């Protein structure tokens, strides 16, 4: 696969969309710059990696660090140690010039192996709070690039750059369409999603809120909603009883296009979600996942809300009545939605992949210069 007249970048990412999408975006940019690329991920990546060549994908042993259960802790350390050995072998076989991690437990062995082999190591943190894996890797000496300015936990980084979160080309494309507010008699397009597998809270809360809206307002709604597979039939029945137009699915391959077509989004506040909303420039009610260990989604949502790009509503205190009231108010004031769309767009970083690739170029050049 590799032509050693070209540099090779090994990208390591957990198999969720939030970790893998930025890696895929960086891959595309590095390919443009003449790099060979290989990706280490896990079995969850299947639905997101459908367009990647099989010979670019690799798997190594990894596990979450478990401190509560001694047996699990020993098992985790064994798997991580084995993963480091596998990663060192992979780095040698590929002749990797740099290793870039995007968070999640599969990044730990390759990045540790890179540090041991004196291969440049760079981690990219998508959230406004450094995750556990990235905190560990930064303390081990990896350089740090961030999706948001001044994330919590970044103080120990010896090399730090704010790049923004790389987004897919389909997000860039969706961002080329200007936001057009809905008129008083127009259909109002509401998009609801809660991450790669949907969110149970949104599957119950949003239909309950829609039921409280005036009949005339419900008649204007065109809802597109991502639901957990087990919730689809229930949500479809609820909207059917309300006579509300609704397109439901457990996963949307064309989610960026659906964001671009929406007048308002209701969603969780994962880093990729917030970054895509900003690049596309669409207003959103953000309901952070309340059980995140580091409350990273709350920090992500707060940053967008602070610049006027959306509204954060905390799940613990949110009721169907409260959500219905906010929806009614926003739909009645399209100028407020348009202002939020503009503010979100201003905060977007559509060139994040290029900025991150610049960091890769600098680290590779520095190392090659030292070796000469």
DRENDO-1510 file (C-alpha; in Angstrom, 1 decimal, always signed):
<recs>
REC; n; res; u; v; w
REC; 1; UNK; +0.0; +0.0; +0.0 .
REC; 2; UNK; +2.7; +2.4; +0.9 .
REC; 3; UNK; +5.1; +4.2; -1.4 .
REC; 4; UNK; +8.0; +5.4; +0.8 .
REC; 5; UNK; +8.7; +8.3; -1.5 .
REC; 6; UNK; +5.6; +9.6; +0.2 .
REC; 7; UNK; +5.1; +10.1; +4.0 .
REC; 8; UNK; +2.6; +7.8; +5.7 .
REC; 9; UNK; +0.2; +8.9; +8.4 .
REC; 10; UNK; -1.4; +6.3; +10.7 .
REC; 11; UNK; -4.7; +7.6; +12.1 .
REC; 12; UNK; -6.2; +6.0; +15.2 .
REC; 13; UNK; -9.9; +6.6; +16.1 .
REC; 14; UNK; -12.6; +5.0; +18.1 .
REC; 15; UNK; -15.4; +3.5; +16.0 .
REC; 16; UNK; -18.1; +6.1; +16.7 .
REC; 17; UNK; -19.0; +8.7; +14.2 .
REC; 18; UNK; -17.8; +11.5; +16.5 .
REC; 19; UNK; -14.3; +10.0; +16.5 .
REC; 20; UNK; -14.1; +8.6; +13.0 .
REC; 21; UNK; -15.6; +11.4; +10.9 .
REC; 22; UNK; -12.8; +13.8; +11.7 .
REC; 23; UNK; -10.2; +11.1; +10.9 .
REC; 24; UNK; -11.9; +10.4; +7.6 .
REC; 25; UNK; -11.8; +14.2; +6.8 .
REC; 26; UNK; -8.1; +14.4; +7.7 .
REC; 27; UNK; -7.5; +11.4; +5.6 .
REC; 28; UNK; -8.9; +13.1; +2.5 .
REC; 29; UNK; -6.9; +16.2; +3.1 .
REC; 30; UNK; -3.6; +14.3; +3.6 .
REC; 31; UNK; -4.3; +12.3; +0.4 .
REC; 32; UNK; -4.5; +15.6; -1.5 .
REC; 33; UNK; -1.1; +16.5; +0.0 .
REC; 34; UNK; +0.6; +13.3; -1.2 .
REC; 35; UNK; +0.4; +11.2; +2.0 .
REC; 36; UNK; -0.3; +7.5; +2.2 .
REC; 37; UNK; -2.8; +6.9; +5.0 .
REC; 38; UNK; -3.7; +3.9; +7.2 .
REC; 39; UNK; -6.5; +3.9; +9.9 .
REC; 40; UNK; -6.7; +1.9; +13.2 .
REC; 41; UNK; -10.2; +1.6; +14.5 .
REC; 42; UNK; -12.6; -0.9; +16.0 .
REC; 43; UNK; -15.6; -3.1; +14.8 .
REC; 44; UNK; -18.1; -0.3; +15.5 .
REC; 45; UNK; -16.8; +1.7; +12.6 .
REC; 46; UNK; -18.5; -0.4; +9.9 .
REC; 47; UNK; -21.4; +1.9; +9.0 .
REC; 48; UNK; -19.0; +4.9; +8.9 .
REC; 49; UNK; -16.1; +3.4; +7.0 .
REC; 50; UNK; -18.0; +2.0; +4.0 .
REC; 51; UNK; -16.1; +4.1; +1.5 .
REC; 52; UNK; -12.6; +3.3; +2.9 .
REC; 53; UNK; -10.4; +0.7; +1.2 .
REC; 54; UNK; -10.1; -2.5; +3.2 .
REC; 55; UNK; -6.3; -2.4; +3.0 .
REC; 56; UNK; -6.2; +1.0; +4.8 .
REC; 57; UNK; -8.1; -0.4; +7.9 .
REC; 58; UNK; -6.3; -2.1; +10.7 .
REC; 59; UNK; -7.4; -3.5; +14.1 .
REC; 60; UNK; -5.3; -3.9; +17.3 .
REC; 61; UNK; -6.2; -5.0; +20.8 .
REC; 62; UNK; -7.5; -2.2; +23.1 .
REC; 63; UNK; -9.7; -1.8; +26.2 .
REC; 64; UNK; -11.0; +0.9; +28.4 .
REC; 65; UNK; -9.1; +1.4; +31.6 .
REC; 66; UNK; -11.1; -0.1; +34.5 .
REC; 67; UNK; -10.1; +0.8; +38.0 .
REC; 68; UNK; -13.2; -0.4; +39.9 .
REC; 69; UNK; -12.9; -4.2; +39.2 .
REC; 70; UNK; -9.5; -5.8; +39.8 .
REC; 71; UNK; -10.1; -8.6; +37.4 .
REC; 72; UNK; -11.2; -6.2; +34.6 .
REC; 73; UNK; -8.3; -3.9; +35.4 .
REC; 74; UNK; -5.8; -6.7; +34.9 .
REC; 75; UNK; -7.6; -7.8; +31.7 .
REC; 76; UNK; -7.6; -4.2; +30.4 .
REC; 77; UNK; -3.9; -3.7; +31.1 .
REC; 78; UNK; -3.1; -7.0; +29.3 .
REC; 79; UNK; -5.1; -6.0; +26.2 .
REC; 80; UNK; -3.6; -2.6; +26.2 .
REC; 81; UNK; +0.0; -4.0; +26.5 .
REC; 82; UNK; -0.7; -6.5; +23.7 .
REC; 83; UNK; -2.2; -3.6; +21.6 .
REC; 84; UNK; +1.0; -1.6; +22.1 .
REC; 85; UNK; +3.1; -4.5; +20.8 .
REC; 86; UNK; +0.8; -4.9; +17.9 .
REC; 87; UNK; +1.0; -1.2; +17.2 .
REC; 88; UNK; +4.8; -1.1; +17.2 .
REC; 89; UNK; +4.8; -3.9; +14.7 .
REC; 90; UNK; +2.3; -2.1; +12.5 .
REC; 91; UNK; +4.2; +1.2; +12.7 .
REC; 92; UNK; +7.4; -0.6; +11.5 .
REC; 93; UNK; +5.6; -2.5; +8.7 .
REC; 94; UNK; +4.0; +0.6; +7.4 .
REC; 95; UNK; +7.0; +2.9; +8.0 .
REC; 96; UNK; +4.7; +5.4; +9.6 .
REC; 97; UNK; +6.0; +9.0; +9.7 .
REC; 98; UNK; +3.3; +10.2; +12.2 .
REC; 99; UNK; +0.5; +8.8; +14.3 .
REC; 100; UNK; -2.6; +10.9; +14.8 .
REC; 101; UNK; -5.3; +10.0; +17.4 .
REC; 102; UNK; -8.9; +11.1; +17.6 .
REC; 103; UNK; -10.0; +9.9; +20.9 .
REC; 104; UNK; -11.5; +6.6; +22.2 .
REC; 105; UNK; -9.8; +3.6; +23.7 .
REC; 106; UNK; -8.4; +2.3; +20.3 .
REC; 107; UNK; -6.1; +5.3; +20.1 .
REC; 108; UNK; -4.1; +4.5; +23.3 .
REC; 109; UNK; -1.9; +1.6; +22.0 .
REC; 110; UNK; -1.0; +3.2; +18.7 .
REC; 111; UNK; -0.1; +6.6; +20.2 .
REC; 112; UNK; +1.9; +5.0; +23.1 .
REC; 113; UNK; +3.7; +2.8; +20.5 .
REC; 114; UNK; +4.5; +5.9; +18.5 .
REC; 115; UNK; +5.9; +7.7; +21.5 .
REC; 116; UNK; +8.1; +4.7; +22.3 .
REC; 117; UNK; +9.3; +4.5; +18.7 .
REC; 118; UNK; +10.0; +8.2; +18.5 .
REC; 119; UNK; +7.4; +8.6; +15.8 .
REC; 120; UNK; +5.6; +12.0; +16.1 .
REC; 121; UNK; +2.4; +11.7; +18.0 .
REC; 122; UNK; -0.5; +14.1; +17.7 .
REC; 123; UNK; -4.0; +13.9; +19.3 .
REC; 124; UNK; -7.0; +15.8; +18.2 .
REC; 125; UNK; -9.6; +16.6; +20.9 .
REC; 126; UNK; -13.0; +17.2; +19.4 .
REC; 127; UNK; -14.8; +18.3; +22.6 .
REC; 128; UNK; -14.5; +21.4; +24.8 .
REC; 129; UNK; -13.2; +19.0; +27.6 .
REC; 130; UNK; -10.3; +16.6; +27.0 .
REC; 131; UNK; -11.4; +13.0; +27.1 .
REC; 132; UNK; -9.6; +10.5; +29.3 .
REC; 133; UNK; -7.7; +8.8; +26.5 .
REC; 134; UNK; -6.4; +12.1; +25.2 .
REC; 135; UNK; -5.5; +13.4; +28.6 .
REC; 136; UNK; -3.4; +10.3; +29.1 .
REC; 137; UNK; -1.7; +10.7; +25.7 .
REC; 138; UNK; -1.0; +14.4; +26.2 .
REC; 139; UNK; +0.7; +13.7; +29.5 .
REC; 140; UNK; +2.8; +11.1; +27.7 .
REC; 141; UNK; +4.0; +13.9; +25.4 .
REC; 142; UNK; +1.7; +13.8; +22.4 .
REC; 143; UNK; +1.1; +17.2; +20.7 .
REC; 144; UNK; -2.5; +18.4; +20.9 .
REC; 145; UNK; -4.9; +19.9; +18.4 .
REC; 146; UNK; -8.3; +21.1; +19.5 .
REC; 147; UNK; -11.8; +21.4; +18.0 .
REC; 148; UNK; -12.7; +24.3; +20.4 .
REC; 149; UNK; -10.5; +27.0; +21.8 .
REC; 150; UNK; -9.0; +26.5; +25.3 .
REC; 151; UNK; -10.6; +23.2; +26.2 .
REC; 152; UNK; -10.5; +22.0; +29.8 .
REC; 153; UNK; -7.6; +19.7; +30.5 .
REC; 154; UNK; -5.3; +21.1; +27.9 .
REC; 155; UNK; -2.9; +22.9; +30.3 .
REC; 156; UNK; -0.4; +20.0; +30.3 .
REC; 157; UNK; +0.1; +20.0; +26.5 .
REC; 158; UNK; +3.6; +20.9; +25.4 .
REC; 159; UNK; +2.5; +21.7; +21.9 .
REC; 160; UNK; -1.1; +23.1; +21.4 .
REC; 161; UNK; -3.0; +24.3; +18.3 .
REC; 162; UNK; -6.6; +25.2; +17.9 .
REC; 163; UNK; -7.7; +23.8; +14.5 .
REC; 164; UNK; -11.4; +23.3; +14.8 .
REC; 165; UNK; -13.1; +20.0; +14.1 .
REC; 166; UNK; -12.6; +18.5; +10.6 .
REC; 167; UNK; -16.0; +17.9; +8.9 .
REC; 168; UNK; -17.0; +15.8; +6.0 .
REC; 169; UNK; -17.2; +17.1; +2.4 .
REC; 170; UNK; -20.9; +16.7; +2.6 .
REC; 171; UNK; -21.0; +19.1; +5.5 .
REC; 172; UNK; -19.0; +21.7; +3.5 .
REC; 173; UNK; -21.5; +21.2; +0.6 .
REC; 174; UNK; -24.5; +21.7; +2.9 .
REC; 175; UNK; -23.0; +24.9; +4.3 .
REC; 176; UNK; -23.0; +26.4; +0.8 .
REC; 177; UNK; -26.8; +26.8; +1.0 .
REC; 178; UNK; -27.9; +30.0; +2.8 .
REC; 179; UNK; -30.4; +29.8; +5.6 .
REC; 180; UNK; -33.9; +30.9; +4.5 .
REC; 181; UNK; -36.4; +31.6; +7.3 .
REC; 182; UNK; -39.9; +30.1; +7.0 .
REC; 183; UNK; -42.7; +32.5; +6.4 .
REC; 184; UNK; -45.9; +32.6; +8.5 .
REC; 185; UNK; -47.7; +30.3; +6.1 .
REC; 186; UNK; -44.7; +28.2; +5.0 .
REC; 187; UNK; -44.0; +24.6; +6.2 .
REC; 188; UNK; -41.5; +24.6; +9.0 .
REC; 189; UNK; -38.8; +21.9; +8.8 .
REC; 190; UNK; -37.7; +20.5; +12.2 .
REC; 191; UNK; -34.8; +18.1; +12.4 .
REC; 192; UNK; -34.4; +16.0; +15.5 .
REC; 193; UNK; -31.4; +13.6; +16.2 .
REC; 194; UNK; -29.4; +12.4; +19.1 .
REC; 195; UNK; -26.2; +10.8; +18.0 .
REC; 196; UNK; -25.3; +7.8; +15.9 .
REC; 197; UNK; -28.0; +5.6; +17.6 .
REC; 198; UNK; -30.6; +8.3; +18.4 .
REC; 199; UNK; -31.6; +9.3; +21.9 .
REC; 200; UNK; -34.4; +7.7; +23.9 .
REC; 201; UNK; -35.1; +11.0; +25.8 .
REC; 202; UNK; -35.7; +12.8; +22.5 .
REC; 203; UNK; -37.9; +10.0; +21.2 .
REC; 204; UNK; -40.4; +10.6; +24.1 .
REC; 205; UNK; -39.8; +14.3; +24.9 .
REC; 206; UNK; -40.2; +15.8; +21.4 .
REC; 207; UNK; -43.5; +14.1; +20.4 .
REC; 208; UNK; -44.9; +15.1; +23.8 .
REC; 209; UNK; -43.9; +18.7; +23.2 .
REC; 210; UNK; -45.3; +18.7; +19.6 .
REC; 211; UNK; -48.6; +17.4; +21.0 .
REC; 212; UNK; -48.9; +20.6; +23.1 .
REC; 213; UNK; -48.5; +22.9; +20.1 .
REC; 214; UNK; -51.6; +24.6; +18.6 .
REC; 215; UNK; -53.2; +22.5; +15.9 .
REC; 216; UNK; -52.5; +25.1; +13.2 .
REC; 217; UNK; -48.8; +25.1; +14.1 .
REC; 218; UNK; -48.6; +21.3; +14.1 .
REC; 219; UNK; -50.1; +21.4; +10.6 .
REC; 220; UNK; -47.1; +23.4; +9.3 .
REC; 221; UNK; -44.5; +21.1; +10.7 .
REC; 222; UNK; -42.4; +18.7; +8.6 .
REC; 223; UNK; -40.4; +16.6; +11.1 .
REC; 224; UNK; -37.3; +14.6; +10.3 .
REC; 225; UNK; -36.3; +12.5; +13.4 .
REC; 226; UNK; -33.6; +10.0; +14.1 .
REC; 227; UNK; -34.8; +7.4; +16.7 .
REC; 228; UNK; -33.4; +4.3; +18.3 .
REC; 229; UNK; -34.6; +1.3; +16.3 .
REC; 230; UNK; -36.7; +0.1; +19.2 .
REC; 231; UNK; -38.5; +3.5; +19.4 .
REC; 232; UNK; -39.4; +3.9; +15.7 .
REC; 233; UNK; -42.9; +2.3; +15.8 .
REC; 234; UNK; -43.9; +4.1; +19.0 .
REC; 235; UNK; -42.8; +7.5; +17.7 .
REC; 236; UNK; -44.4; +6.9; +14.3 .
REC; 237; UNK; -47.7; +6.1; +16.1 .
REC; 238; UNK; -47.5; +9.2; +18.2 .
REC; 239; UNK; -47.0; +11.5; +15.2 .
REC; 240; UNK; -49.7; +9.7; +13.3 .
REC; 241; UNK; -52.2; +10.4; +16.0 .
REC; 242; UNK; -51.2; +14.1; +15.9 .
REC; 243; UNK; -51.5; +14.1; +12.1 .
REC; 244; UNK; -48.0; +15.5; +11.8 .
REC; 245; UNK; -45.8; +14.9; +8.8 .
REC; 246; UNK; -42.7; +12.9; +10.0 .
REC; 247; UNK; -39.8; +11.1; +8.3 .
REC; 248; UNK; -38.3; +8.7; +10.9 .
REC; 249; UNK; -35.2; +6.5; +10.7 .
REC; 250; UNK; -32.6; +5.0; +13.0 .
REC; 251; UNK; -29.8; +6.4; +10.9 .
REC; 252; UNK; -29.5; +9.0; +8.1 .
REC; 253; UNK; -26.6; +8.6; +5.7 .
REC; 254; UNK; -27.4; +12.1; +4.4 .
REC; 255; UNK; -27.6; +13.9; +7.8 .
REC; 256; UNK; -25.6; +17.0; +6.7 .
REC; 257; UNK; -28.1; +17.6; +3.8 .
REC; 258; UNK; -31.0; +17.2; +6.2 .
REC; 259; UNK; -29.3; +19.8; +8.6 .
REC; 260; UNK; -28.9; +22.1; +5.7 .
REC; 261; UNK; -32.6; +21.7; +4.7 .
REC; 262; UNK; -33.9; +22.4; +8.3 .
REC; 263; UNK; -35.2; +25.6; +9.8 .
REC; 264; UNK; -34.4; +24.4; +13.3 .
REC; 265; UNK; -32.5; +21.5; +14.8 .
REC; 266; UNK; -33.1; +19.7; +18.2 .
REC; 267; UNK; -30.1; +17.5; +19.1 .
REC; 268; UNK; -27.6; +16.3; +21.5 .
REC; 269; UNK; -24.4; +18.3; +21.7 .
REC; 270; UNK; -21.6; +16.0; +20.6 .
REC; 271; UNK; -18.5; +17.7; +19.2 .
REC; 272; UNK; -19.2; +16.7; +15.6 .
REC; 273; UNK; -22.8; +17.8; +15.9 .
REC; 274; UNK; -22.0; +21.2; +17.2 .
REC; 275; UNK; -19.2; +21.7; +14.7 .
REC; 276; UNK; -21.4; +20.6; +11.8 .
REC; 277; UNK; -24.2; +22.9; +12.9 .
REC; 278; UNK; -21.7; +25.8; +12.9 .
REC; 279; UNK; -20.2; +25.0; +9.5 .
REC; 280; UNK; -23.6; +24.6; +7.9 .
REC; 281; UNK; -25.0; +27.5; +9.8 .
REC; 282; UNK; -28.3; +26.3; +11.3 .
REC; 283; UNK; -29.9; +27.2; +14.6 .
REC; 284; UNK; -30.3; +24.5; +17.2 .
REC; 285; UNK; -31.8; +23.7; +20.6 .
REC; 286; UNK; -29.1; +21.6; +22.2 .
REC; 287; UNK; -29.9; +19.1; +24.9 .
REC; 288; UNK; -26.6; +17.7; +26.2 .
REC; 289; UNK; -26.3; +14.1; +27.2 .
REC; 290; UNK; -26.6; +14.4; +31.0 .
REC; 291; UNK; -24.6; +11.4; +32.0 .
REC; 292; UNK; -21.3; +12.1; +30.3 .
REC; 293; UNK; -18.4; +11.6; +32.7 .
REC; 294; UNK; -16.8; +15.0; +31.9 .
REC; 295; UNK; -19.9; +16.9; +31.0 .
REC; 296; UNK; -18.3; +17.5; +27.6 .
REC; 297; UNK; -21.5; +17.9; +25.8 .
REC; 298; UNK; -22.7; +20.6; +28.2 .
REC; 299; UNK; -19.5; +22.5; +27.5 .
REC; 300; UNK; -19.9; +22.1; +23.7 .
REC; 301; UNK; -23.4; +23.4; +23.9 .
REC; 302; UNK; -22.5; +26.3; +26.1 .
REC; 303; UNK; -19.9; +27.5; +23.6 .
REC; 304; UNK; -22.3; +27.6; +20.7 .
REC; 305; UNK; -25.0; +29.2; +22.9 .
REC; 306; UNK; -22.6; +31.8; +24.1 .
REC; 307; UNK; -22.0; +33.1; +20.6 .
REC; 308; UNK; -25.7; +33.2; +19.9 .
REC; 309; UNK; -25.8; +30.1; +17.6 .
REC; 310; UNK; -28.3; +28.2; +19.6 .
REC; 311; UNK; -30.0; +27.5; +22.9 .
REC; 312; UNK; -28.9; +25.0; +25.5 .
REC; 313; UNK; -31.7; +23.2; +27.5 .
REC; 314; UNK; -30.6; +20.8; +30.2 .
REC; 315; UNK; -32.5; +17.5; +30.2 .
REC; 316; UNK; -32.8; +17.3; +34.0 .
REC; 317; UNK; -35.0; +20.4; +34.1 .
REC; 318; UNK; -36.6; +20.1; +30.7 .
REC; 319; UNK; -40.3; +19.3; +30.4 .
REC; 320; UNK; -42.5; +18.8; +27.4 .
REC; 321; UNK; -44.2; +22.1; +28.3 .
REC; 322; UNK; -40.9; +23.9; +28.4 .
REC; 323; UNK; -39.8; +22.6; +25.1 .
REC; 324; UNK; -43.2; +23.3; +23.5 .
REC; 325; UNK; -43.1; +26.9; +24.8 .
REC; 326; UNK; -39.6; +27.4; +23.3 .
REC; 327; UNK; -40.6; +25.9; +20.0 .
REC; 328; UNK; -43.7; +28.0; +19.7 .
REC; 329; UNK; -41.7; +31.2; +20.5 .
REC; 330; UNK; -38.9; +30.4; +18.0 .
REC; 331; UNK; -41.2; +29.4; +15.1 .
REC; 332; UNK; -43.1; +32.7; +15.7 .
REC; 333; UNK; -39.9; +34.7; +15.3 .
REC; 334; UNK; -38.0; +33.6; +12.2 .
REC; 335; UNK; -35.8; +36.6; +12.5 .
REC; 336; UNK; -34.4; +35.2; +15.7 .
REC; 337; UNK; -33.7; +31.9; +14.1 .
REC; 338; UNK; -32.0; +33.6; +11.2 .
REC; 339; UNK; -29.8; +35.6; +13.6 .
REC; 340; UNK; -28.8; +32.3; +15.4 .
REC; 341; UNK; -28.0; +30.7; +12.0 .
REC; 342; UNK; -25.7; +33.6; +11.1 .
REC; 343; UNK; -24.0; +33.5; +14.5 .
REC; 344; UNK; -23.5; +29.7; +14.2 .
REC; 345; UNK; -22.1; +30.1; +10.7 .
REC; 346; UNK; -19.6; +32.8; +11.9 .
REC; 347; UNK; -18.3; +30.3; +14.5 .
REC; 348; UNK; -17.8; +27.5; +12.0 .
REC; 349; UNK; -14.4; +26.3; +10.9 .
REC; 350; UNK; -14.9; +24.8; +7.4 .
REC; 351; UNK; -11.1; +24.7; +7.0 .
REC; 352; UNK; -10.4; +22.6; +10.1 .
REC; 353; UNK; -9.1; +19.6; +8.1 .
REC; 354; UNK; -6.6; +21.9; +6.3 .
REC; 355; UNK; -5.5; +23.4; +9.7 .
REC; 356; UNK; -5.0; +20.0; +11.2 .
REC; 357; UNK; -3.1; +18.7; +8.1 .
REC; 358; UNK; -0.8; +21.8; +8.6 .
REC; 359; UNK; +0.0; +20.5; +12.1 .
REC; 360; UNK; +0.8; +17.0; +10.6 .
REC; 361; UNK; +3.0; +18.6; +8.0 .
REC; 362; UNK; +4.9; +20.6; +10.6 .
REC; 363; UNK; +5.5; +17.6; +12.9 .
REC; 364; UNK; +6.6; +15.4; +10.0 .
REC; 365; UNK; +9.0; +18.1; +8.7 .
REC; 366; UNK; +10.5; +18.7; +12.1 .
REC; 367; UNK; +11.2; +15.0; +12.6 .
REC; 368; UNK; +12.7; +14.5; +9.2 .
REC; 369; UNK; +14.8; +17.6; +9.7 .
REC; 370; UNK; +16.2; +16.1; +13.0 .
REC; 371; UNK; +17.0; +12.8; +11.2 .
REC; 372; UNK; +19.0; +14.4; +8.5 .
</recs>
